[in-house]
Amino acid sequence: MLHGEGGGLGDLAGETCESQGFGGGTLGCNADCGGFDVSQCDPCGNDQIDDDETCDGAALANETCESQGFGGGALACNATCDAFDTSQCDVLDPGETCDGAALGTATCESLGFDGGVLTCAADSCGAFDTSGCIGRGNDKLDGDEPCDGTELGGETCETQGFFGGTLACSEQCDDFDLSQCTDYGNNQIDAGETCDGSDLGGATCESQGFAGGVLTCATGCGAFDTSACTKLSRRARCPFEATAPRRRRLVDVSTRRRPRTWPGRGRTAPG
């Protein structure tokens, strides 16, 4: 019977080793009834690594199947807390990204998702199946995501205020990637453009140094296309050649022969 004691020899007031913080065993009462006798209690099973325990229940000392040399899986502790249970660990063969439950150290989070369950592709050990992952990169709109991978929620470069291009989603799935959107082809010169379609900013073949022709805008709107312009003639390019006096050929008179007189004619033959 209990009379202010911690517990009588046969009465433990419903207490057990487990209720005293141990994993199991047999709880007793001290001889003077002043407290419990826990000498027969076993700390193994209380999810705390005590004394010389290697692990205890869910307490695995931060060890995993991977740190134990396996490809993945679920590491556990054995019933006596003196060794790890690797029966649920899997081995990755050379060249495999994953294999069944063996995922290496990969998780949905490590692949850039917000959470979920990562698996190995059913038809290949060379890729992960991220369909069970939640959030970024699963090509599905989750939470307040405006886009996710190829899922753009019906948005395009045009709906974002551009004339064309390819809309994408940012890696964080928190905004659209507009880097491939352009205003090329809207017949209006925008920032960074030299021309755009029919808008040449007043430029003509003549203003570009040609005689005439049709000036157009090159693909990309960064330069003019002068392939249909007419080139200037050589005389037009070098007008001074038409007005410059012809140079006379200088003759050294000291080397010229004296004229000969033709008999009876009174004329001189050319020297």
Backbone bond lengths (Angstrom), bond angles and torsions (degrees), N, CA, C in turn:
res aa  C-N    CA-C-N  psi(-1)  N-CA   C-N-CA  omega(-1)  CA-C   N-CA-C  phi
1 M - - - 1.465 - - 1.522 109.01 -
2 L 1.350 115.61 148.03 1.457 120.41 -179.81 1.522 109.07 -94.47
3 H 1.322 115.46 125.30 1.457 121.36 176.43 1.521 107.95 -131.33
4 G 1.334 115.79 65.93 1.460 120.02 -179.91 1.505 113.07 82.52
5 E 1.353 117.37 0.70 1.455 119.50 -179.70 1.527 109.77 -86.08
6 G 1.338 114.12 167.72 1.458 119.74 175.07 1.507 109.96 -64.77
7 G 1.311 118.92 -27.27 1.450 121.36 177.98 1.505 109.39 166.93
8 G 1.309 116.89 139.93 1.449 120.02 178.14 1.512 109.86 -74.88
9 L 1.331 116.83 169.46 1.454 120.90 -177.82 1.502 111.14 -59.67
10 G 1.335 117.41 -32.67 1.453 119.00 -179.66 1.506 112.99 -112.05
11 D 1.311 116.69 3.95 1.454 120.59 -177.24 1.519 108.25 -127.15
12 L 1.360 116.67 112.78 1.472 121.24 -178.43 1.522 111.18 -107.00
13 A 1.311 116.28 13.92 1.469 121.55 177.64 1.516 111.74 54.38
14 G 1.330 117.82 33.68 1.460 121.32 177.70 1.518 114.99 79.90
15 E 1.321 117.09 2.06 1.462 120.59 -179.15 1.528 110.59 -79.85
16 T 1.324 115.29 152.21 1.460 121.70 177.24 1.525 108.15 -138.85
17 C 1.338 115.75 175.05 1.468 119.07 175.46 1.529 110.07 -59.96
18 E 1.345 116.61 -40.25 1.456 120.28 -179.07 1.519 111.51 -63.18
19 S 1.349 116.50 -42.47 1.463 118.68 -179.77 1.525 111.87 -69.13
20 Q 1.310 115.95 -15.69 1.460 120.81 177.57 1.535 111.95 -94.17
21 G 1.345 115.00 6.19 1.460 118.87 175.42 1.504 114.84 95.97
22 F 1.310 118.84 12.36 1.462 122.19 179.10 1.529 109.39 -103.52
23 G 1.311 114.37 166.28 1.446 119.01 -179.84 1.511 113.47 -79.31
24 G 1.286 118.26 -22.21 1.457 122.18 -178.57 1.517 110.03 171.30
25 G 1.309 115.59 -167.45 1.457 119.93 -179.76 1.510 111.90 109.92
26 T 1.340 114.58 -168.47 1.465 120.36 -176.46 1.519 109.53 -116.45
27 L 1.314 116.45 118.60 1.459 121.40 179.60 1.525 109.52 -84.92
28 G 1.340 115.95 140.84 1.462 120.49 178.07 1.507 110.81 -129.29
29 C 1.300 114.54 -176.45 1.462 120.23 179.13 1.521 108.71 -120.05
30 N 1.325 117.20 139.27 1.455 120.13 178.04 1.528 109.99 -61.02
31 A 1.317 115.25 156.28 1.470 120.78 -177.35 1.511 112.41 -60.35
32 D 1.352 117.20 -30.88 1.461 119.39 -178.58 1.526 111.72 -93.41
33 C 1.325 114.06 8.45 1.473 120.71 178.43 1.524 112.81 59.66
34 G 1.326 115.72 20.45 1.467 119.26 -179.11 1.500 113.58 -92.23
35 G 1.309 118.72 -1.69 1.460 120.33 -179.52 1.513 110.40 -179.49
36 F 1.309 115.80 176.29 1.458 120.61 -178.85 1.524 110.45 -87.17
37 D 1.298 115.23 149.89 1.458 123.00 176.10 1.537 106.70 -100.49
38 V 1.327 116.22 108.21 1.469 120.76 -176.63 1.522 111.62 -103.44
39 S 1.292 117.20 13.72 1.462 120.30 -177.01 1.527 112.46 -62.82
40 Q 1.342 116.22 -24.63 1.450 119.25 179.72 1.532 112.61 -99.17
41 C 1.323 114.90 7.05 1.466 119.02 178.33 1.529 109.28 -85.17
42 D 1.305 116.34 144.37 1.467 122.78 -178.05 1.531 108.71 -110.30
43 P 1.326 117.23 121.89 1.468 118.80 -179.05 1.525 112.97 -70.45
44 C 1.311 117.87 -16.84 1.466 120.06 -178.33 1.522 109.95 -65.13
45 G 1.348 115.38 124.37 1.456 119.71 179.84 1.508 113.64 111.47
46 N 1.332 117.20 1.30 1.464 119.14 -179.50 1.532 112.39 -97.37
47 D 1.347 114.89 11.29 1.475 120.77 179.24 1.522 112.44 60.27
48 Q 1.307 115.01 27.30 1.464 121.16 174.11 1.524 108.33 -135.87
49 I 1.323 115.80 134.96 1.467 119.23 -179.46 1.516 108.60 -82.10
50 D 1.326 115.95 110.02 1.464 122.25 -177.97 1.521 110.56 -110.93
51 D 1.309 115.21 149.98 1.478 123.16 173.25 1.529 111.36 45.19
52 D 1.334 116.76 -118.27 1.461 120.48 -174.67 1.524 113.27 -98.25
53 E 1.328 117.15 23.52 1.456 120.48 178.54 1.534 110.84 -73.10
54 T 1.329 116.47 141.79 1.459 122.16 174.65 1.518 109.80 -82.03
55 C 1.286 115.84 -37.53 1.460 122.72 179.81 1.519 106.98 -157.78
56 D 1.318 115.87 173.25 1.458 118.53 179.15 1.522 108.30 -158.86
57 G 1.349 115.85 106.62 1.459 120.02 178.93 1.514 111.42 59.13
58 A 1.346 115.00 -119.78 1.461 120.71 -179.72 1.520 112.66 -81.45
59 A 1.316 116.61 -9.65 1.473 120.82 178.68 1.528 108.86 -84.45
60 L 1.346 115.76 106.77 1.465 120.96 -174.27 1.529 112.44 -115.19
61 A 1.323 116.75 16.20 1.467 120.80 177.63 1.536 111.27 55.35
62 N 1.339 116.12 36.11 1.474 122.62 178.56 1.532 113.45 65.21
63 E 1.315 116.98 14.66 1.460 120.02 177.81 1.526 110.20 -85.35
64 T 1.326 116.32 152.60 1.464 123.10 177.95 1.522 108.93 -137.33
65 C 1.324 116.05 173.42 1.465 119.26 175.19 1.524 109.88 -59.40
66 E 1.333 116.12 -39.68 1.453 120.15 -178.75 1.533 111.64 -63.45
67 S 1.337 116.49 -43.37 1.467 118.87 -179.46 1.526 111.70 -69.83
68 Q 1.326 115.61 -16.51 1.456 120.35 176.80 1.532 111.51 -92.66
69 G 1.351 115.45 5.48 1.459 119.44 174.80 1.515 115.29 95.35
70 F 1.335 117.05 11.53 1.454 120.42 179.02 1.522 110.52 -102.98
71 G 1.317 115.78 168.25 1.449 120.10 -178.25 1.514 113.57 -77.77
72 G 1.283 118.39 -24.50 1.455 122.22 -178.83 1.506 109.62 167.51
73 G 1.327 114.97 -165.03 1.450 119.36 -179.21 1.513 112.38 108.26
74 A 1.346 115.49 -167.69 1.463 121.12 -175.91 1.521 110.27 -113.96
75 L 1.308 116.01 113.23 1.459 121.31 177.27 1.533 109.61 -80.72
76 A 1.312 116.18 143.81 1.466 121.06 178.99 1.527 109.50 -136.71
77 C 1.317 115.65 175.71 1.464 121.54 177.76 1.528 108.30 -110.24
78 N 1.316 117.44 142.78 1.463 118.73 -179.22 1.527 110.67 -74.69
79 A 1.309 115.71 173.82 1.471 120.94 -172.34 1.513 113.47 -67.43
80 T 1.330 117.97 -22.50 1.468 120.69 -177.72 1.525 112.49 -102.21
81 C 1.318 116.30 4.96 1.466 121.93 175.60 1.529 114.48 61.92
82 D 1.313 117.39 19.25 1.462 118.30 -178.40 1.536 112.50 -110.74
83 A 1.337 117.43 4.37 1.465 120.74 178.91 1.522 109.57 -163.70
84 F 1.330 114.72 159.68 1.467 119.91 178.06 1.527 110.09 -83.78
85 D 1.314 114.37 148.85 1.468 121.69 174.82 1.527 107.68 -100.10
86 T 1.324 116.89 108.03 1.466 121.71 -176.56 1.530 112.38 -102.53
87 S 1.321 117.00 16.34 1.468 120.17 -175.74 1.526 112.57 -64.68
88 Q 1.327 116.99 -22.97 1.452 120.41 179.91 1.524 112.67 -100.32
89 C 1.328 115.83 8.68 1.468 120.08 177.67 1.528 108.78 -86.97
90 D 1.319 116.12 149.13 1.454 121.71 -177.92 1.523 110.65 -118.89
91 V 1.300 114.55 155.89 1.460 120.74 -178.85 1.523 109.43 -107.92
92 L 1.351 116.41 129.66 1.456 121.52 175.00 1.520 108.98 -90.22
93 D 1.314 116.06 128.37 1.452 119.72 176.69 1.525 109.62 -81.83
94 P 1.328 117.86 158.76 1.472 121.08 179.81 1.523 111.63 -54.83
95 G 1.322 115.90 132.60 1.458 121.55 178.44 1.511 114.89 89.65
96 E 1.332 117.88 -8.07 1.458 120.99 -179.79 1.523 111.14 -88.35
97 T 1.319 115.57 137.20 1.456 121.37 173.10 1.518 109.80 -81.30
98 C 1.304 115.52 -36.64 1.454 122.22 178.72 1.527 107.04 -158.64
99 D 1.323 115.51 167.62 1.463 119.53 179.69 1.521 108.00 -159.20
100 G 1.345 115.35 104.44 1.463 118.31 -177.45 1.513 111.46 62.28
101 A 1.332 115.45 -121.74 1.460 120.08 179.24 1.514 112.09 -83.24
102 A 1.327 117.01 -7.72 1.466 120.74 -179.98 1.520 109.07 -81.98
103 L 1.320 115.48 109.61 1.461 121.48 -177.87 1.517 112.00 -116.34
104 G 1.335 116.43 11.05 1.460 118.13 -174.31 1.507 108.70 65.81
105 T 1.310 117.59 -133.07 1.466 121.85 177.27 1.529 111.08 -102.82
106 A 1.327 116.59 7.33 1.463 120.32 -174.62 1.524 112.03 -74.41
107 T 1.311 114.50 144.34 1.457 123.03 173.55 1.527 107.10 -141.45
108 C 1.311 116.74 171.28 1.459 119.35 175.00 1.526 109.96 -58.06
109 E 1.329 116.04 -40.77 1.454 120.22 -178.38 1.528 111.92 -65.67
110 S 1.332 117.00 -40.87 1.460 119.50 -178.70 1.526 111.86 -67.56
111 L 1.344 116.23 -19.91 1.458 120.49 178.06 1.517 112.06 -94.37
112 G 1.325 116.47 8.45 1.462 120.23 174.85 1.504 115.82 96.52
113 F 1.336 117.62 7.69 1.452 119.94 177.75 1.525 109.76 -92.41
114 D 1.320 114.62 169.59 1.460 119.37 179.86 1.522 112.25 -83.98
115 G 1.315 117.77 -18.71 1.455 120.78 -179.16 1.517 109.79 165.42
116 G 1.317 116.32 -165.04 1.452 120.99 179.93 1.516 112.49 107.65
117 V 1.330 116.10 -169.81 1.460 121.85 -176.18 1.519 109.60 -115.21
118 L 1.319 116.34 116.84 1.456 122.24 178.09 1.526 109.78 -87.98
119 T 1.316 116.43 138.96 1.460 121.09 177.04 1.523 108.88 -133.13
120 C 1.319 114.99 175.56 1.459 120.94 177.83 1.530 108.48 -97.57
121 A 1.329 116.17 140.45 1.462 120.17 -179.67 1.527 110.06 -55.56
122 A 1.322 116.00 134.64 1.468 120.85 -173.99 1.514 112.95 -66.15
123 D 1.326 116.79 -32.11 1.467 119.77 -175.12 1.518 113.10 -100.31
124 S 1.321 116.83 6.29 1.466 118.89 -178.36 1.511 110.13 -161.97
125 C 1.327 115.41 142.71 1.462 120.38 174.73 1.529 109.81 -95.57
126 G 1.325 115.60 15.05 1.458 119.12 -177.77 1.504 113.95 -104.55
127 A 1.342 117.91 3.95 1.462 119.78 -178.53 1.522 110.31 -152.90
128 F 1.339 114.95 155.03 1.455 121.11 176.99 1.527 110.07 -89.58
129 D 1.316 115.44 152.68 1.459 121.98 173.17 1.525 106.76 -102.65
130 T 1.333 116.42 108.65 1.458 120.82 -175.77 1.533 112.54 -98.65
131 S 1.330 116.54 12.61 1.464 119.05 -177.47 1.528 111.77 -64.15
132 G 1.321 117.65 -23.89 1.452 120.75 178.76 1.513 113.56 -90.91
133 C 1.330 116.54 1.09 1.465 120.53 178.50 1.525 109.73 -83.98
134 I 1.297 115.44 152.48 1.460 121.79 -176.73 1.518 109.30 -116.17
135 G 1.329 115.00 135.86 1.464 118.87 174.01 1.510 112.80 100.23
136 R 1.331 115.72 -143.25 1.455 122.64 -169.75 1.525 113.26 -55.68
137 G 1.330 114.73 131.25 1.447 120.54 170.69 1.512 116.82 87.58
138 N 1.312 118.11 6.15 1.472 118.67 -178.74 1.521 112.54 -99.87
139 D 1.344 116.74 11.93 1.469 121.98 178.79 1.517 112.35 57.65
140 K 1.326 115.37 28.83 1.459 120.90 175.52 1.515 108.25 -135.16
141 L 1.321 116.43 145.60 1.454 120.46 179.03 1.527 108.94 -84.66
142 D 1.339 115.20 110.63 1.460 120.95 179.32 1.519 109.11 -113.76
143 G 1.319 116.26 142.85 1.453 120.37 176.75 1.513 111.82 57.87
144 D 1.342 115.38 -128.77 1.468 120.70 -178.08 1.517 112.56 -100.01
145 E 1.325 117.38 23.52 1.464 120.52 178.88 1.530 110.95 -67.39
146 P 1.346 118.41 128.44 1.463 119.59 174.89 1.529 111.86 -77.88
147 C 1.334 115.86 -21.62 1.457 121.08 -179.88 1.524 107.97 -160.76
148 D 1.324 115.29 166.19 1.463 119.83 178.70 1.523 107.97 -159.26
149 G 1.335 116.88 107.99 1.464 120.75 -179.02 1.509 111.49 59.71
150 T 1.335 115.96 -119.17 1.464 120.39 -179.78 1.528 112.77 -86.27
151 E 1.311 116.85 -7.62 1.464 121.06 178.76 1.534 108.50 -86.36
152 L 1.344 115.21 108.76 1.468 120.70 -175.12 1.521 112.13 -111.34
153 G 1.316 116.73 9.58 1.454 119.94 177.86 1.523 113.43 60.71
154 G 1.341 117.26 30.22 1.466 120.40 178.31 1.511 114.53 82.77
155 E 1.334 117.12 -0.55 1.463 120.31 -179.02 1.526 111.29 -80.14
156 T 1.330 116.54 152.50 1.458 123.79 177.14 1.522 108.63 -139.91
157 C 1.344 115.75 173.96 1.464 118.73 175.43 1.525 110.22 -59.31
158 E 1.340 116.13 -37.86 1.456 120.30 -178.60 1.529 111.56 -63.71
159 T 1.352 117.15 -42.45 1.464 118.94 -179.71 1.515 111.95 -70.89
160 Q 1.328 116.10 -16.22 1.454 120.82 177.23 1.529 111.90 -92.03
161 G 1.349 115.72 6.34 1.453 119.83 174.45 1.509 115.80 97.78
162 F 1.328 117.86 8.95 1.458 121.30 178.40 1.521 110.07 -103.29
163 F 1.338 115.17 167.18 1.452 119.51 -178.51 1.522 111.70 -82.38
164 G 1.334 117.67 -28.85 1.458 121.42 -179.52 1.501 111.06 -174.93
165 G 1.336 115.43 -168.85 1.461 120.34 -179.67 1.519 111.37 113.06
166 T 1.329 115.28 -170.42 1.466 121.54 -177.03 1.528 109.87 -117.88
167 L 1.298 115.81 116.89 1.461 121.26 178.98 1.524 109.85 -82.46
168 A 1.314 117.02 142.47 1.469 122.05 178.21 1.528 108.93 -135.52
169 C 1.332 114.99 177.09 1.465 120.89 179.38 1.519 109.03 -113.46
170 S 1.324 117.13 144.70 1.457 120.27 178.50 1.523 110.27 -67.78
171 E 1.329 116.47 160.28 1.463 120.66 -179.05 1.518 111.53 -62.16
172 Q 1.330 117.05 -30.37 1.465 120.37 -178.80 1.526 112.50 -85.85
173 C 1.338 116.53 -2.52 1.469 121.67 -179.98 1.524 112.95 58.64
174 D 1.329 116.25 26.95 1.455 119.47 -179.23 1.525 112.65 -108.76
175 D 1.344 116.75 -3.03 1.455 119.73 179.92 1.527 109.08 -165.21
176 F 1.336 115.50 166.93 1.453 120.35 177.31 1.526 110.51 -84.29
177 D 1.317 115.95 147.76 1.458 122.58 175.33 1.527 107.00 -96.65
178 L 1.334 115.89 110.44 1.460 121.99 -175.24 1.519 113.06 -98.52
179 S 1.339 116.80 7.99 1.462 120.35 -172.41 1.525 112.69 -63.29
180 Q 1.340 118.08 -25.12 1.451 120.75 -179.40 1.533 112.24 -100.84
181 C 1.309 117.05 6.18 1.465 121.23 175.36 1.524 108.89 -87.29
182 T 1.315 117.24 142.59 1.463 121.35 -178.05 1.516 110.85 -140.81
183 D 1.340 114.48 165.82 1.454 121.73 172.40 1.517 110.38 -107.83
184 Y 1.360 116.62 13.06 1.456 120.43 178.17 1.526 110.02 -60.02
185 G 1.327 115.81 130.73 1.453 119.74 175.28 1.504 115.14 94.76
186 N 1.329 117.85 7.67 1.469 118.98 179.80 1.520 112.59 -94.50
187 N 1.362 115.75 11.97 1.473 121.54 178.23 1.519 112.55 56.14
188 Q 1.327 114.00 34.16 1.461 119.54 177.81 1.514 108.24 -147.33
189 I 1.328 116.12 127.00 1.459 120.04 -178.22 1.526 109.19 -73.13
190 D 1.337 115.39 114.35 1.459 121.37 177.74 1.522 109.64 -104.76
191 A 1.317 116.47 175.85 1.463 121.60 -177.13 1.524 111.21 -53.54
192 G 1.337 115.93 129.11 1.454 121.15 177.94 1.517 114.50 88.59
193 E 1.337 118.41 -5.78 1.458 121.98 -179.22 1.518 110.64 -97.50
194 T 1.332 116.21 141.81 1.455 121.98 174.04 1.526 109.62 -84.47
195 C 1.316 115.91 -36.21 1.449 123.63 179.17 1.517 107.33 -156.80
196 D 1.318 116.14 171.24 1.467 119.38 177.94 1.517 108.58 -156.54
197 G 1.356 116.15 108.08 1.452 120.52 178.99 1.514 111.71 58.71
198 S 1.328 115.68 -120.30 1.459 120.43 -179.07 1.521 113.14 -82.66
199 D 1.301 117.01 -9.50 1.469 120.56 179.28 1.527 109.17 -88.57
200 L 1.342 115.12 104.13 1.468 121.11 -178.39 1.522 112.07 -105.72
201 G 1.326 115.35 8.20 1.462 118.65 178.85 1.512 113.14 62.87
202 G 1.353 117.50 28.12 1.449 121.40 179.26 1.517 114.46 85.86
203 A 1.310 118.27 -3.43 1.467 121.59 -178.54 1.516 110.81 -73.46
204 T 1.344 117.08 148.64 1.458 124.39 176.91 1.519 108.68 -137.81
205 C 1.344 115.28 172.63 1.468 118.35 175.81 1.523 109.98 -59.25
206 E 1.371 116.43 -40.55 1.451 120.71 -178.67 1.531 111.33 -62.34
207 S 1.362 116.52 -41.26 1.464 118.57 -179.05 1.526 112.01 -69.64
208 Q 1.327 115.46 -15.73 1.448 120.19 177.51 1.523 112.09 -95.87
209 G 1.353 116.44 7.62 1.455 120.49 174.61 1.504 115.09 93.90
210 F 1.336 118.26 16.45 1.453 122.00 179.20 1.527 109.94 -106.83
211 A 1.333 115.06 165.89 1.463 119.76 -178.76 1.516 111.48 -75.10
212 G 1.299 117.61 -29.85 1.451 121.89 -179.18 1.509 110.37 173.28
213 G 1.319 116.93 -160.26 1.441 120.95 -179.07 1.520 112.32 107.92
214 V 1.310 115.09 -168.55 1.467 120.90 -176.76 1.526 109.98 -115.22
215 L 1.296 116.60 115.83 1.461 122.43 177.58 1.523 109.52 -87.20
216 T 1.324 117.25 137.19 1.468 121.86 177.05 1.530 109.17 -130.64
217 C 1.333 114.68 177.13 1.467 120.66 179.93 1.524 109.30 -102.06
218 A 1.316 116.85 133.95 1.461 121.43 -179.29 1.522 110.42 -74.60
219 T 1.314 115.06 157.21 1.463 120.35 176.87 1.531 109.49 -59.33
220 G 1.309 116.07 132.71 1.457 120.44 -178.15 1.503 112.61 101.85
221 C 1.364 115.80 -13.43 1.472 121.02 175.35 1.523 113.56 62.78
222 G 1.319 116.77 19.90 1.462 118.96 -178.66 1.512 114.09 -102.74
223 A 1.354 117.53 -4.78 1.459 120.73 -177.97 1.520 109.63 -161.10
224 F 1.345 115.12 163.52 1.461 120.51 176.58 1.524 109.84 -84.98
225 D 1.327 115.41 151.76 1.464 122.26 174.04 1.529 106.87 -103.61
226 T 1.321 117.46 109.28 1.464 122.50 -175.91 1.529 111.98 -101.81
227 S 1.325 117.61 14.07 1.458 120.42 -176.06 1.526 112.36 -63.66
228 A 1.322 118.90 -24.17 1.460 122.06 -179.92 1.521 112.69 -99.57
229 C 1.335 116.84 9.10 1.457 120.84 177.83 1.531 109.69 -86.03
230 T 1.365 116.59 150.62 1.465 122.13 -179.45 1.512 109.51 -96.22
231 K 1.334 116.22 131.08 1.455 119.88 -178.89 1.517 111.12 -76.02
232 L 1.328 117.66 152.69 1.452 123.63 176.56 1.520 110.10 -71.74
233 S 1.365 117.37 147.36 1.457 120.86 175.37 1.523 109.96 -69.81
234 R 1.361 115.20 165.42 1.470 118.81 -179.22 1.513 110.71 -65.38
235 R 1.353 116.20 -37.34 1.459 119.21 179.11 1.512 110.91 -66.41
236 A 1.329 115.28 -38.32 1.463 118.38 179.03 1.516 111.40 -68.64
237 R 1.343 115.19 -34.55 1.464 117.86 178.94 1.517 111.65 -73.05
238 C 1.382 116.60 -31.24 1.470 120.57 -176.74 1.528 108.56 -127.75
239 P 1.323 119.92 70.50 1.470 122.92 -175.66 1.510 113.40 -62.15
240 F 1.321 118.95 -24.67 1.471 120.94 -177.71 1.520 111.13 -64.86
241 E 1.330 119.57 -22.51 1.457 121.91 -179.09 1.513 111.79 -67.01
242 A 1.338 119.91 -27.71 1.452 122.92 -178.22 1.522 112.40 -78.91
243 T 1.327 118.96 -24.92 1.464 122.81 -176.26 1.505 113.35 -105.61
244 A 1.290 119.47 -11.62 1.467 121.08 -177.75 1.525 109.70 -71.43
245 P 1.372 119.37 133.82 1.480 122.52 -179.98 1.514 110.66 -64.39
246 R 1.358 114.45 145.78 1.454 119.80 176.19 1.514 109.01 -70.28
247 R 1.287 116.36 137.05 1.465 120.35 179.43 1.524 110.28 -80.80
248 R 1.379 115.74 133.99 1.455 121.63 177.64 1.519 111.04 -80.50
249 R 1.340 112.88 145.44 1.450 116.70 178.43 1.509 109.25 -83.05
250 L 1.286 115.47 126.30 1.471 120.94 -179.22 1.514 109.06 -81.72
251 V 1.343 115.07 137.19 1.466 121.21 -179.90 1.520 109.44 -117.56
252 D 1.282 116.41 134.28 1.476 121.30 176.66 1.520 107.81 -84.84
253 V 1.355 117.30 104.02 1.468 122.26 -174.35 1.510 112.21 -67.82
254 S 1.314 116.87 -19.65 1.466 119.25 -178.21 1.506 112.21 -69.08
255 T 1.294 116.93 -18.16 1.455 120.07 -177.83 1.517 112.73 -100.62
256 R 1.340 116.83 -2.97 1.456 119.39 -177.94 1.532 110.31 -79.25
257 R 1.294 116.14 142.57 1.472 120.35 178.52 1.524 110.78 -81.14
258 R 1.369 115.54 153.46 1.468 119.90 178.87 1.517 108.68 -71.60
259 P 1.321 118.09 146.38 1.455 120.85 -177.84 1.521 111.27 -68.90
260 R 1.303 115.53 146.54 1.455 121.22 177.54 1.526 109.75 -97.00
261 T 1.337 114.39 147.50 1.472 119.86 179.28 1.508 108.65 -97.35
262 W 1.338 114.44 128.27 1.454 119.13 178.90 1.537 108.90 -80.72
263 P 1.324 118.16 127.83 1.499 121.08 -175.75 1.516 110.91 -59.42
264 G 1.387 112.99 131.87 1.445 120.31 173.83 1.484 115.71 72.11
265 R 1.228 118.48 2.10 1.471 119.40 -177.19 1.506 113.06 -114.79
266 G 1.336 115.16 -18.11 1.458 116.80 179.16 1.518 114.64 68.17
267 R 1.317 114.09 14.77 1.471 116.81 178.72 1.542 109.98 -115.22
268 T 1.154 113.86 154.83 1.464 118.19 178.75 1.518 109.48 -102.56
269 A 1.294 112.47 140.44 1.470 116.87 177.36 1.507 110.41 -78.21
270 P 1.233 116.71 153.16 1.495 118.89 178.16 1.519 109.96 -59.33
271 G 1.315 113.13 138.82 1.442 117.21 179.42 1.461 113.09 -68.46
